[in-house]
Amino acid sequence: MTETTRDRQALLRTGFTLEWITLTWNVVGVIVLAVLAISSSSVALAGFGLDSLIEIGASTVVIWELSGTGEQRQKRALRLIGAAFIALAGYLLVQSAIALLSGHRPEGSLGGIIWTGVTAVCMFTLAALKSRTGRALGNPVLQKEGRVTLIDGLLACAVLLGVLLNTMLGWWWADSVAALVIVYYAIREAVDIFSG
């Protein structure tokens, strides 16, 4: 076995490990966010939970793609991730509009503040590692999923801000505005995937 082959296998193992960590984090996150969203009636936390479902799907797609090769497989994997982003944007757009128009006032959520803060740090770290590993492998799907993870970290920050403003200052509308930030990024990523 050549050193190049060993290096590639080590990079593949790293890619798999990063995706399994992301997958596990998001499976736990879906459960935690569902409880927090229901207890506080927060559209932003519900939307972030749905984003975690998309991240689960994206990680599953990348694990599937890393276990095989071929440009067609990569294109199919990217399209699946793009379709999930479109579904998320549509759902959150409707939910946020309903919440804003009806004046829905979610409860504050200390648990939501803690979870989104810790998630942001974890996602930024995973995104940097995925991007570096994807570049070293020459794998555009792992690199794109690294961007998805980066956006997950940015969204965690947006949701954190929305929930924090609602909890600390009573700015009820900040929760729905934070969900609209997720809509923007989801649409942007879907357009990037389907146009690229």
C-alpha angles and dihedrals in degrees: 000000000000124000090245091055091048091049091050092049090050090051091049090051089050090050092050092047093051091050093048090050090050092046093050093046092051095046088056089042094056090056095044093046093047090056092044094045093049094045093048099029089230119168090194094055091045090050091048089051089053089048087054088055089054090048088052089053092046093050090048090051092050092048087051091047095047090054091060139029141226140092093254091056090050093049092049091049092052092048091053090053090048093051091052090054091052091052091049093050093050094049095046094045091057094043094047093047091050092048094048095044094047094044092238109189114205121202120251117265123206088176090054091052092051095043096048092046094052091042092054092056093046094047094048090052094047092046093055092048093047092049092051093046093045091052092048090050094042087233114149094188093058089045092050091047087051086058089049088054091048089052089048087057092048090048090050087056092049092048090045090055093046094048091043093052091047094046098042103031103021093241094156094180092059089075093060093041089055088053089052089057087060089051091054094050093043092054092045092052093046091051090048092051096047095042095044 
